């Protein structure tokens, strides 16, 4: 709800502006009078804020269709899908994927760039910066204004400090990604923009929250299955990240104590049993089915731990289709039936291969439209 009398005047104004934006994200087509009633602000205040948001490119008003009824009908308002853009990037083990989206998650353009032989943090972040700048050149400077950059990283992230704590599949530890990326973008068309960093599964979960709000259940758990395995958990309107950014590192839950060796040094982790390397190195014809059965065990454990209303599956392994997913659902349903419980809804991400990159763009919208809970951006912190 808006704040009428506490905090600085500018913060108060920013909060109330973004309250209106979020309301129209979830309920497009409301009029000024509707907004005033919904959020508890005066009509004059809402009219003033709406005028500013339209001028800046956040909102757009549409002509009212004549119905023959007497009296002036209220003008509906919507999020503007044209002028303000978000850039999102997923840093993977082999490549970086970058997208430009509208404020409502429509992908305008995207690109994938493979890493060269040098997979050091500095080299890969340089490739990320190049990909972001190349994508920006595809956009019209006169028609589009980028308002922020989000990055999903394959490991635990200290968002406030812009640090990647540990990415085991890249061998990176304690990397100041925010500072390095800000340095590479200095003096460019993207210099000075807010930059936000989170784990790739966390941003993908936010993509489901921000860009699919009408269908979001709570708690929502996003499970990313690539070379590594991770999860993002959204409860209500908040993302669960943990005290050190490691919440959701479910790839290192042990599913089979005497199982294959994992990259973390333990045996039988979910990553070693259902990650892409587990299937690629297996010689049996039923490798994907076995991995799917282990995925079902992991889903059961996550359902027991988080009691999610919905689990969304994403990542490269999902592309294997039914041979991988059906054994997982069968195993999950068998466990639920044995306990006489209803299993959670399980579906795949509607953003497909772009899920983490689109989610990184959603992270920008998430932070900018929640001034009270947004973390300091890496540009603000390190520039």
C-alpha positions as semicolon CSV with decimal commas, in nm:
position;residue;x (nm);y (nm);z (nm)
1;X;0,000;0,000;0,000
2;X;0,117;0,359;-0,055
3;X;0,279;0,565;0,219
4;X;0,124;0,907;0,270
5;X;0,314;1,065;0,556
6;X;0,645;0,896;0,636
7;X;0,991;0,908;0,479
8;X;1,133;1,173;0,251
9;X;0,908;1,341;-0,002
10;X;1,097;1,201;-0,301
11;X;1,104;0,846;-0,166
12;X;0,736;0,879;-0,088
13;X;0,668;0,989;-0,442
14;X;0,880;0,707;-0,591
15;X;0,699;0,448;-0,380
16;X;0,356;0,573;-0,480
17;X;0,450;0,593;-0,848
18;X;0,565;0,234;-0,846
19;X;0,255;0,123;-0,653
20;X;0,054;0,243;-0,952
21;X;0,285;0,067;-1,198
22;X;0,263;-0,264;-1,011
23;X;-0,115;-0,235;-0,988
24;X;-0,138;-0,198;-1,365
25;X;0,107;-0,484;-1,418
26;X;-0,136;-0,720;-1,249
27;X;-0,462;-0,546;-1,345
28;X;-0,422;-0,368;-1,679
29;X;-0,700;-0,140;-1,798
30;X;-0,781;0,037;-1,472
31;X;-0,873;0,405;-1,493
32;X;-0,730;0,684;-1,279
33;X;-1,037;0,670;-1,057
34;X;-1,002;0,291;-1,027
35;X;-0,637;0,330;-0,925
36;X;-0,718;0,591;-0,664
37;X;-0,979;0,362;-0,512
38;X;-0,754;0,053;-0,524
39;X;-0,440;0,202;-0,367
40;X;-0,593;0,461;-0,134
41;X;-0,451;0,779;-0,286
42;X;-0,647;1,089;-0,379
43;X;-0,766;1,125;-0,738
44;X;-0,560;1,442;-0,783
45;X;-0,243;1,267;-0,663
46;X;-0,303;0,970;-0,893
47;X;-0,370;1,201;-1,191
48;X;-0,043;1,385;-1,130
49;X;0,160;1,066;-1,095
50;X;-0,004;0,903;-1,395
51;X;0,076;1,205;-1,610
52;X;0,444;1,176;-1,514
53;X;0,450;0,801;-1,575
54;X;0,296;0,845;-1,920
55;X;0,550;1,114;-2,011
56;X;0,838;0,891;-1,899
57;X;0,720;0,584;-2,088
58;X;0,595;0,365;-1,804
59;X;0,225;0,391;-1,888
60;X;0,005;0,449;-2,190
61;X;-0,363;0,539;-2,212
62;X;-0,591;0,406;-2,480
63;X;-0,890;0,559;-2,648
64;X;-1,226;0,449;-2,515
65;X;-1,446;0,265;-2,760
66;X;-1,777;0,447;-2,806
67;X;-2,074;0,245;-2,679
68;X;-2,357;0,492;-2,730
69;X;-2,401;0,538;-2,356
70;X;-2,433;0,887;-2,214
71;X;-2,157;1,043;-2,009
72;X;-1,781;1,035;-2,033
73;X;-1,629;0,691;-1,985
74;X;-1,303;0,661;-1,788
75;X;-0,985;0,616;-1,992
76;X;-0,812;0,279;-1,933
77;X;-0,439;0,272;-1,853
78;X;-0,184;0,008;-1,943
79;X;0,187;-0,059;-1,907
80;X;0,365;0,085;-2,211
81;X;0,523;-0,203;-2,406
82;X;0,719;0,018;-2,648
83;X;0,942;0,281;-2,496
84;X;1,115;0,151;-2,182
85;X;1,322;-0,166;-2,217
86;X;1,496;-0,407;-1,982
87;X;1,816;-0,598;-2,063
88;X;1,860;-0,943;-1,912
89;X;2,152;-1,183;-1,936
90;X;2,222;-1,540;-1,830
91;X;2,586;-1,633;-1,778
92;X;2,612;-2,006;-1,842
93;X;2,901;-2,250;-1,830
94;X;2,962;-2,238;-2,206
95;X;2,794;-1,916;-2,321
96;X;2,605;-1,600;-2,237
97;X;2,245;-1,539;-2,346
98;X;2,117;-1,179;-2,362
99;X;1,763;-1,049;-2,424
100;X;1,590;-0,713;-2,448
101;X;1,234;-0,715;-2,319
102;X;0,949;-0,474;-2,276
103;X;0,824;-0,385;-1,930
104;X;0,579;-0,672;-1,963
105;X;0,835;-0,936;-2,062
106;X;0,789;-0,939;-2,439
107;X;1,124;-1,036;-2,595
108;X;1,218;-0,784;-2,863
109;X;1,555;-0,932;-2,954
110;X;1,802;-1,186;-2,817
111;X;2,147;-1,328;-2,880
112;X;2,370;-1,612;-2,761
113;X;2,749;-1,579;-2,755
114;X;2,980;-1,871;-2,681
115;X;3,280;-1,830;-2,457
116;X;3,624;-1,871;-2,614
117;X;3,895;-2,098;-2,476
118;X;3,961;-1,855;-2,191
119;X;3,689;-1,910;-1,929
120;X;3,839;-1,685;-1,667
121;X;3,597;-1,450;-1,496
122;X;3,751;-1,142;-1,656
123;X;3,729;-1,289;-2,007
124;X;3,373;-1,411;-1,968
125;X;3,253;-1,084;-1,818
126;X;3,415;-0,911;-2,114
127;X;3,211;-1,134;-2,345
128;X;2,899;-1,046;-2,145
129;X;2,968;-0,674;-2,183
130;X;3,025;-0,715;-2,558
131;X;2,698;-0,908;-2,595
132;X;2,503;-0,643;-2,405
133;X;2,648;-0,362;-2,616
134;X;2,585;-0,552;-2,941
135;X;2,224;-0,604;-2,840
136;X;2,185;-0,236;-2,752
137;X;2,297;-0,143;-3,103
138;X;2,004;-0,341;-3,243
139;X;1,761;-0,112;-3,061
140;X;1,649;0,230;-3,182
141;X;1,800;0,511;-2,970
142;X;1,508;0,736;-3,059
143;X;1,233;0,482;-2,982
144;X;1,378;0,279;-2,695
145;X;1,530;0,368;-2,360
146;X;1,699;0,096;-2,155
147;X;1,633;0,151;-1,784
148;X;1,836;-0,129;-1,627
149;X;2,038;-0,447;-1,669
150;X;1,988;-0,776;-1,486
151;X;2,231;-1,070;-1,482
152;X;2,168;-1,429;-1,375
153;X;2,483;-1,610;-1,256
154;X;2,549;-1,984;-1,203
155;X;2,622;-1,977;-0,830
156;X;2,561;-1,802;-0,500
157;X;2,542;-1,423;-0,530
158;X;2,577;-1,143;-0,276
159;X;2,339;-0,908;-0,454
160;X;2,403;-0,600;-0,241
161;X;2,780;-0,619;-0,299
162;X;2,765;-0,737;-0,659
163;X;2,977;-1,044;-0,577
164;X;2,956;-1,397;-0,712
165;X;3,052;-1,606;-0,410
166;X;3,108;-1,941;-0,580
167;X;3,030;-2,093;-0,920
168;X;3,159;-2,454;-0,901
169;X;3,103;-2,539;-1,268
170;X;3,308;-2,237;-1,377
171;X;3,563;-2,257;-1,099
172;X;3,494;-1,894;-0,999
173;X;3,508;-1,783;-0,637
174;X;3,466;-1,437;-0,481
175;X;3,437;-1,251;-0,812
176;X;3,326;-0,881;-0,806
177;X;3,108;-0,925;-1,113
178;X;2,926;-0,596;-1,062
179;X;3,245;-0,391;-1,050
180;X;3,406;-0,575;-1,343
181;X;3,098;-0,538;-1,565
182;X;3,053;-0,172;-1,470
183;X;3,415;-0,110;-1,565
184;X;3,371;-0,276;-1,905
185;X;3,057;-0,073;-1,977
186;X;3,204;0,262;-1,866
187;X;3,182;0,525;-2,138
188;X;2,937;0,318;-2,343
189;X;2,568;0,360;-2,421
190;X;2,493;0,141;-2,116
191;X;2,713;0,325;-1,866
192;X;2,546;0,443;-1,548
193;X;2,241;0,218;-1,570
194;X;2,120;0,027;-1,264
195;X;2,270;-0,322;-1,264
196;X;2,131;-0,613;-1,060
197;X;2,282;-0,958;-1,007
198;X;2,132;-1,280;-0,874
199;X;2,159;-1,656;-0,910
200;X;2,019;-1,777;-1,244
201;X;1,747;-1,992;-1,086
202;X;1,643;-1,702;-0,864
203;X;1,599;-1,467;-1,159
204;X;1,406;-1,732;-1,352
205;X;1,169;-1,760;-1,056
206;X;1,124;-1,382;-1,063
207;X;1,043;-1,405;-1,433
208;X;0,751;-1,630;-1,345
209;X;0,641;-1,381;-1,079
210;X;0,681;-1,055;-1,270
211;X;0,583;-1,155;-1,622
212;X;0,315;-1,412;-1,545
213;X;0,155;-1,250;-1,242
214;X;-0,204;-1,353;-1,315
215;X;-0,108;-1,722;-1,292
216;X;0,145;-1,716;-1,008
217;X;0,084;-1,944;-0,712
218;X;0,257;-1,911;-0,376
219;X;0,495;-2,054;-0,283
220;X;0,637;-2,093;-0,635
221;X;0,953;-2,296;-0,687
222;X;1,155;-2,276;-1,007
223;X;1,394;-2,566;-1,067
224;X;1,674;-2,504;-1,317
225;X;1,833;-2,820;-1,460
226;X;2,143;-2,763;-1,670
227;X;2,497;-2,878;-1,605
228;X;2,425;-2,759;-1,255
229;X;2,094;-2,779;-1,069
230;X;1,948;-2,492;-0,869
231;X;1,616;-2,359;-0,742
232;X;1,455;-2,022;-0,689
233;X;1,174;-1,985;-0,437
234;X;0,916;-1,705;-0,435
235;X;0,685;-1,669;-0,135
236;X;0,413;-1,412;-0,183
237;X;0,591;-1,115;-0,338
238;X;0,936;-1,195;-0,201
239;X;1,229;-1,401;-0,323
240;X;1,397;-1,632;-0,073
241;X;1,774;-1,588;-0,120
242;X;1,915;-1,684;0,220
243;X;2,164;-1,498;0,438
244;X;2,456;-1,552;0,197
245;X;2,276;-1,589;-0,135
246;X;2,293;-1,970;-0,128
247;X;1,925;-2,052;-0,076
248;X;1,806;-2,287;-0,346
249;X;2,138;-2,466;-0,405
250;X;1,945;-2,790;-0,425
251;X;2,183;-2,943;-0,677
252;X;2,394;-3,057;-0,385
253;X;2,117;-3,233;-0,199
254;X;2,236;-3,593;-0,170
255;X;1,991;-3,833;-0,335
256;X;2,208;-4,146;-0,335
257;X;2,487;-4,169;-0,071
258;X;2,699;-4,409;-0,278
259;X;2,627;-4,236;-0,608
260;X;2,863;-4,078;-0,860
261;X;3,114;-3,812;-0,758
262;X;2,982;-3,455;-0,781
263;X;3,175;-3,138;-0,869
264;X;3,141;-3,030;-0,505
265;X;3,337;-3,334;-0,384
266;X;3,045;-3,529;-0,240
267;X;2,879;-3,834;-0,389
268;X;2,523;-3,881;-0,510
269;X;2,423;-3,514;-0,535
270;X;2,127;-3,420;-0,752
271;X;2,363;-3,247;-0,995
272;X;2,562;-3,568;-1,043
273;X;2,245;-3,769;-1,103
274;X;2,018;-3,542;-1,308
275;X;2,243;-3,266;-1,448
276;X;2,335;-3,270;-1,816
277;X;2,673;-3,435;-1,757
278;X;2,503;-3,727;-1,581
279;X;2,307;-3,811;-1,896
280;X;2,584;-3,734;-2,146
281;X;2,840;-3,957;-1,978
282;X;2,602;-4,251;-1,930
283;X;2,623;-4,538;-2,177
284;X;2,283;-4,698;-2,108
285;X;1,993;-4,629;-2,342
286;X;1,770;-4,546;-2,045
287;X;2,000;-4,276;-1,901
288;X;1,740;-4,000;-1,942
289;X;1,472;-4,216;-1,779
290;X;1,696;-4,292;-1,480
291;X;1,781;-3,924;-1,447
292;X;1,410;-3,848;-1,463
293;X;1,337;-4,088;-1,178
294;X;1,601;-3,915;-0,966
295;X;1,441;-3,583;-1,061
296;X;1,116;-3,721;-0,916
297;X;1,297;-3,794;-0,588
298;X;1,430;-3,438;-0,582
299;X;1,084;-3,297;-0,655
300;X;0,943;-3,499;-0,368
301;X;1,211;-3,364;-0,133
302;X;1,145;-3,008;-0,245
303;X;0,770;-3,054;-0,207
304;X;0,828;-3,179;0,148
305;X;1,064;-2,893;0,233
306;X;0,880;-2,598;0,079
307;X;0,519;-2,717;0,027
308;X;0,501;-2,525;-0,302
309;X;0,174;-2,466;-0,482
310;X;0,360;-2,492;-0,812
311;X;0,699;-2,616;-0,934
312;X;0,824;-2,476;-1,266
313;X;1,091;-2,672;-1,453
314;X;1,345;-2,504;-1,678
315;X;1,692;-2,549;-1,821
316;X;1,848;-2,749;-2,101
317;X;1,751;-3,089;-1,958
318;X;1,381;-3,007;-1,994
319;X;1,433;-3,018;-2,372
320;X;1,465;-3,398;-2,343
321;X;1,088;-3,400;-2,311
322;X;0,871;-3,686;-2,189
323;X;1,152;-3,943;-2,172
324;X;1,296;-3,732;-1,888
325;X;0,986;-3,565;-1,742
326;X;0,736;-3,852;-1,730
327;X;0,949;-4,070;-1,495
328;X;0,990;-3,764;-1,273
329;X;0,616;-3,699;-1,251
330;X;0,542;-4,068;-1,199
331;X;0,790;-4,088;-0,910
332;X;0,658;-3,767;-0,753
333;X;0,298;-3,889;-0,778
334;X;0,387;-4,227;-0,626
335;X;0,547;-4,060;-0,324
336;X;0,248;-3,827;-0,284
337;X;0,000;-4,115;-0,308
338;X;0,193;-4,316;-0,048
339;X;0,163;-4,023;0,193
340;X;-0,199;-3,958;0,090
341;X;-0,106;-3,606;-0,019
342;X;-0,191;-3,403;-0,327
343;X;0,127;-3,345;-0,535
344;X;0,211;-2,988;-0,634
345;X;0,138;-2,866;-0,984
346;X;0,443;-2,914;-1,206
347;X;0,488;-2,735;-1,538
348;X;0,767;-2,616;-1,766
349;X;0,862;-2,251;-1,803
350;X;0,680;-2,066;-2,078
351;X;1,001;-1,877;-2,160
352;X;1,188;-2,189;-2,268
353;X;1,562;-2,146;-2,327
354;X;1,530;-1,773;-2,249
355;X;1,388;-1,832;-1,900
356;X;1,692;-1,717;-1,701
357;X;1,774;-1,425;-1,932
358;X;1,412;-1,306;-1,932
359;X;1,411;-1,358;-1,556
360;X;1,717;-1,134;-1,528
361;X;1,522;-0,863;-1,709
362;X;1,236;-0,927;-1,465
363;X;1,482;-0,871;-1,179
364;X;1,528;-0,514;-1,304
365;X;1,153;-0,450;-1,299
366;X;1,122;-0,622;-0,962
367;X;1,384;-0,397;-0,799
368;X;1,290;-0,070;-0,969
369;X;0,922;-0,103;-0,883
370;X;0,989;-0,184;-0,516
371;X;1,205;0,105;-0,390
372;X;1,186;-0,003;-0,026
373;X;1,323;-0,354;-0,082
374;X;1,552;-0,297;-0,381
375;X;1,922;-0,364;-0,323
376;X;2,183;-0,109;-0,423
377;X;2,283;-0,164;-0,784
378;X;2,640;-0,254;-0,872
379;X;2,676;0,063;-1,080
380;X;2,573;0,277;-0,784
381;X;2,795;0,073;-0,555
382;X;3,111;0,050;-0,765
383;X;3,107;0,322;-1,033
